[in-house]
Amino acid sequence: MFGSFGWMELTLILVIVLIIFGAGKIPQLGEGLGKAIKGFKKSVNEEDAINVTPPPSDSPDTPPSQIAQAQAAPPPVQAAKQVKQG
């Protein structure tokens, strides 16, 4: 599991960790690490909270070239209203 680490190396690492963090902090560190791993696994296995796929539209399918041409075309000019003289 630990590759080429022997029992002497693991004991030395444990002693260094005890000196740095103290005996009281090690359970808290383990708990925090466990929660982080559990949260990571949960987020990997469940679906995204935000659905980024667009909803299906009711409009007929229009090729993108026609959509681009329709957006690029200037709006039609409205005929000037004729004033009735009378």
C-alpha positions in Angstrom: 0.0 0.0 0.0 2.8 2.4 0.8 5.1 1.3 -1.9 8.7 1.1 -0.8 8.1 2.6 2.7 9.2 0.2 5.5 8.1 0.3 9.1 11.0 2.5 10.1 10.1 5.2 7.6 6.4 5.1 8.6 7.3 5.3 12.3 9.6 8.3 11.6 6.8 10.0 9.6 4.3 9.4 12.4 6.7 10.8 15.0 7.3 14.0 12.9 3.5 14.4 12.5 3.0 14.1 16.3 5.7 16.7 16.9 4.3 19.2 14.4 0.6 18.9 15.1 0.4 17.3 18.6 -1.7 14.4 19.7 -4.9 16.5 20.1 -5.0 17.8 16.5 -4.5 14.5 14.6 -8.2 13.3 15.0 -9.4 16.7 13.8 -7.1 16.5 10.8 -8.3 13.0 10.0 -11.9 14.1 10.3 -11.4 17.0 8.0 -9.6 14.9 5.5 -12.3 12.3 5.6 -15.1 14.9 5.1 -13.2 16.4 2.1 -12.8 12.9 0.5 -16.4 12.1 1.1 -17.6 15.4 -0.4 -15.3 14.9 -3.4 -16.7 11.4 -4.1 -20.3 12.7 -3.7 -19.7 15.5 -6.2 -18.1 13.1 -8.7 -21.0 10.6 -8.5 -24.0 12.9 -8.6 -25.3 15.0 -11.5 -24.4 18.6 -11.9 -26.5 21.0 -9.7 -26.6 23.5 -12.6 -28.0 22.1 -15.8 -26.3 23.9 -18.7 -28.1 22.2 -21.5 -30.6 24.5 -23.3 -34.2 23.5 -23.1 -35.8 22.2 -26.3 -37.5 24.9 -28.3 -40.9 24.7 -30.0 -39.7 26.6 -33.1 -38.8 24.7 -36.2 -35.2 23.9 -36.9 -33.5 26.7 -38.8 -30.0 26.3 -40.3 -27.5 28.5 -38.5 -26.7 30.3 -41.8 -30.3 31.5 -42.2 -30.3 32.7 -38.6 -27.1 34.6 -39.1 -28.4 36.2 -42.3 -31.7 37.2 -40.6 -29.7 38.8 -37.7 -27.3 40.6 -40.1 -30.1 42.0 -42.4 -31.2 45.6 -41.6 -34.8 46.0 -40.5 -37.3 46.7 -43.2 -38.1 50.3 -43.8 -41.7 51.2 -43.1 -43.6 53.1 -45.7 -44.3 56.7 -44.8 -47.9 57.3 -43.9 -49.7 59.3 -46.4 -51.6 62.2 -45.1 -55.1 62.5 -46.5 -56.0 65.8 -47.8 -59.5 66.6 -47.8 
